[in-house]
């Protein structure tokens, strides 16, 4: 009889443990999906017989490189390299592909970044249709100052996580999609980027309906890139490499 009681107690304890584990697993929130394609920079595709990262503008292989050993713990990542002319001038960056956004949603972007000298800026650029063409109408960023606040990470050669939230809105135009821009400036040297995440945080206060421009602006010179308006920090295509 005593043996039967022991078996019964054991089975009850095992059942309670199973329920506890299930409750604990259910209580753990699921990981928010990354809205940015290939944010971990591991996926590749062929462009003109060359491997390039999926979801990102193709690196030139000189100023901007992508591949094994450039990310966290030897994974794939992006490296930006600048000489004095570029660092003290326009700087250098690499764009993600476009990501559709909602007007009533708050987002968060986070990036692992490492530096041997330059500072980094993580940009979010928002675009809207203006006069039938895509124009940049929104910008938010976070600066990573390795020469001051993050100097210990630069000396140790460690990646440091940079995170900020944003709500892409404009008083006049409807922001329809954004791009993440990984950017370096100020000092010659190298920057490494990895694990770029774009996530929904939650609902943001509703914005007012976009209104037509109050006055007509003076016409601008044609864009060198055709259908897009390049950010102010991009170097002209005529810049020597």
Residue pairs with C-beta under 8 A, 6 or more apart in sequence:
32 199
32 200
33 199
34 197
34 198
34 199
35 99
35 107
35 198
35 199
35 200
36 55
36 96
36 99
36 180
36 196
36 197
36 198
37 54
37 55
37 96
37 97
37 99
38 53
38 54
38 55
38 56
39 55
39 195
39 196
39 197
39 198
40 71
40 75
40 76
40 194
40 195
40 196
41 53
41 56
41 66
41 71
41 75
41 76
41 77
41 78
41 193
41 194
41 195
41 196
42 75
42 76
43 53
43 54
43 55
44 51
44 52
44 53
44 54
44 76
45 51
45 52
45 53
45 54
46 52
47 58
50 58
50 61
51 67
52 58
52 59
52 66
53 59
53 66
53 76
53 78
55 96
55 97
56 66
56 78
56 94
56 95
56 96
56 97
57 94
57 95
57 96
57 97
59 65
59 66
59 78
59 94
60 241
62 81
62 241
63 80
63 81
63 82
63 86
63 92
63 241
64 78
64 79
64 80
64 81
64 92
64 94
65 78
65 79
65 81
66 76
66 77
66 78
66 79
67 76
68 74
68 75
68 76
70 76
70 77
70 78
70 79
70 192
70 194
71 77
71 112
71 192
71 194
71 195
72 112
72 159
72 194
72 195
75 194
76 194
77 192
77 193
77 194
78 94
78 182
78 192
78 193
78 194
79 190
79 191
79 192
79 193
80 92
80 93
80 94
80 118
80 182
80 183
80 184
80 190
80 191
80 192
80 193
81 92
81 189
81 190
81 191
82 91
82 92
82 118
82 184
82 185
82 187
82 188
82 189
82 190
83 188
84 188
86 92
86 188
86 235
86 239
87 118
87 184
87 185
87 186
87 187
87 188
87 189
88 186
88 188
89 235
89 239
90 233
90 234
90 235
90 236
90 239
91 183
91 184
91 185
91 186
91 233
91 235
92 183
92 184
92 185
92 235
93 123
93 181
93 182
93 183
93 184
93 233
93 234
94 181
94 182
94 183
94 193
95 179
95 180
95 181
96 179
96 180
96 181
96 196
97 179
98 127
98 177
98 178
98 179
99 177
99 178
99 179
99 180
99 198
100 176
100 177
101 107
101 126
101 168
101 175
101 176
101 177
101 178
103 169
103 174
103 175
103 206
103 207
104 203
104 204
104 205
104 206
104 207
105 167
105 200
105 201
105 202
105 203
105 204
106 165
106 166
106 167
106 200
106 201
106 202
106 203
106 204
107 124
107 165
107 166
107 167
107 168
107 178
107 198
107 199
107 200
107 201
108 163
108 164
108 165
108 166
108 197
108 198
108 199
108 200
108 201
109 122
109 124
109 163
109 164
109 166
109 180
109 196
109 197
109 198
109 199
110 161
110 162
110 163
110 164
110 195
110 196
110 197
110 199
111 122
111 161
111 162
111 163
111 180
111 182
111 193
111 194
111 195
111 196
111 197
112 159
112 160
112 161
112 162
112 193
112 194
112 195
113 120
113 122
113 144
113 159
113 160
113 162
113 182
113 191
113 192
113 193
113 194
114 153
114 154
114 157
114 158
114 159
114 160
114 191
114 192
115 144
115 146
115 150
115 153
115 154
115 184
115 189
115 190
115 191
115 192
116 154
116 157
116 189
116 190
117 146
117 147
117 154
117 187
117 188
117 189
117 190
118 146
118 184
118 185
118 186
118 187
118 188
118 189
118 190
118 191
119 143
119 144
119 145
119 146
119 147
119 184
119 185
119 186
119 187
120 143
120 144
120 146
120 162
120 182
120 183
120 184
120 191
120 193
121 141
121 142
121 143
121 144
121 181
121 183
121 184
121 185
122 141
122 142
122 144
122 162
122 164
122 180
122 181
122 182
122 183
123 139
123 140
123 141
123 180
123 181
123 182
123 183
123 231
124 138
124 139
124 140
124 141
124 166
124 168
124 178
124 179
124 180
124 181
125 136
125 138
125 139
125 178
125 179
125 180
125 181
125 231
126 136
126 137
126 138
126 139
126 168
126 170
126 175
126 177
126 178
127 134
127 135
127 136
127 137
127 138
127 175
127 176
127 177
127 178
127 179
127 228
128 134
128 135
128 137
128 138
128 170
128 173
128 174
128 175
128 176
129 135
129 173
129 174
129 176
130 137
130 173
133 227
133 229
134 227
134 228
134 229
135 173
135 229
136 228
136 229
136 231
137 170
137 172
137 173
137 175
138 168
138 169
138 170
138 175
138 178
139 231
140 164
140 166
140 168
141 164
142 162
142 163
142 164
144 150
144 160
144 162
146 153
146 154
147 154
147 186
147 187
150 160
153 159
153 160
159 192
159 194
165 201
167 204
168 175
168 178
169 175
169 207
170 210
171 208
171 210
171 211
172 210
172 211
172 212
172 213
173 210
174 210
180 196
180 198
181 231
182 191
182 193
182 196
183 233
184 191
185 233
223 229
223 230
224 230
224 236
224 237
